[in-house]
Amino acid sequence: MPQTKKPKSAASTSSQLCGSDRPESQQLAEPREQGPSGVSEGGGEDSLGDPQIIKSPSDPKHYRYIELSNGLRALLISDMSGAGKSSSKDSDSSGGEEEEEEGEEGEEEEEENEEEEGDSGEGTEEESEDGEKEHDSDFDELDEDNDGKKKKGCSEKQSAAALCIGVGSFSDPEDLPGLAHFLEHMVFMGSEKYPAENGFDAFLKKHGGSDNASTDCERTIFQFDVQRKHFREAMDRWAQFFICPLMIKDAIDREVEAVDSEYQLARPSDSHRKEMLFGSLAKPNHPMGKFCWGNAQTLKYEPREKNIDTYTRLRDFWKRYYSAHYMTLTVQSKETLDTLEEWVREIFSKVPNNGLLQPDFSHLLDPFDTPAFNKLYRVIPVRKVHALTITWALPPQGKYYRVKPLHYISWLIGHEGTGSILSL
Ligand SMILES: [Zn+2]
């Protein structure tokens, strides 16, 4: 179902199944005692990595986990590798890396590259463990293209951040389907500190960056990358989404159109249709059955008819759910951990915390324990595809995220070697 921002980029509309098999836990990191007491790791410069964080021996990055006074949790990643010494690298950052100090010429070139890429979007790289399988096949090809380009254009120098709010479309009010998704769009429409509509996008575009956002059932995720030297400012601009977004009335109507066009784009997608079918099979009143996307009908015309003030409701939703204690943040840059910590504390400590309990849907078990689910459905596809999909409804897997039992099963089923199921 959901939902990447950027209506202009079909490629970025990779879809994530809003299913019970998504990890439900927002606990991305185990809370740890906060403390400045990192132990210097062998070979590290002045970066103090968090000794409790287990990483691969070949991973040259340094990690630190912190909690801010407002409850926001953050993982800092200092990637100093390549700064003068050559070390073994992760697969995604290997290859001829350039010196980070480069002349204006180089930078311009990079910006041009980015320009080209421009509106074709950036294709949410599905980092989440479950993401890969749930990619909307309609857009796979496009995504690959983008990934390819990205690797050519800009790699090492980029700094990046992602912020996850443990709230999503399940929290949509009954009378305003799609509000969570709509809010995810609206926070881009300027802030008190940086009032320009879509100013963040413009800033990134100018500095070789890209961004995206998506709304899932119980999570909303924002992410961006940018050239390192603009990282701090980009973070400050981005953080205003969560500190003081403007969300002015005037912008609402315009942005409803953006959400609506995303919806219209996704409508003919077979995987989207399949998700809608699943939604319709859930138990009555289970949030799985909600229309999470939102469109002009649910966000504009119906509210108008029913005298629902979308403007106020949007602000209420932000106040209620965009709270620091539901948020986890990751930042990665070629800075020391101390610098990253200073920036994150300085910028994100301003995100308000309303002290309210996080919405919890864990009591709504077995959404698909219904006769309607245990049936064979024949679906006439939009595209010329033939597919057989067998679907199991599983209990929530979030708490097993360290072990990932489903990965074992999927690896075994998908294995193509001698004696594998596929070789039979
Ligand atoms: Zn969207």
Residues whose N, C-alpha, C, O or C-beta is under 5 A from the ligand:
A	BS01	ZN	Q3 T4 K5 E262
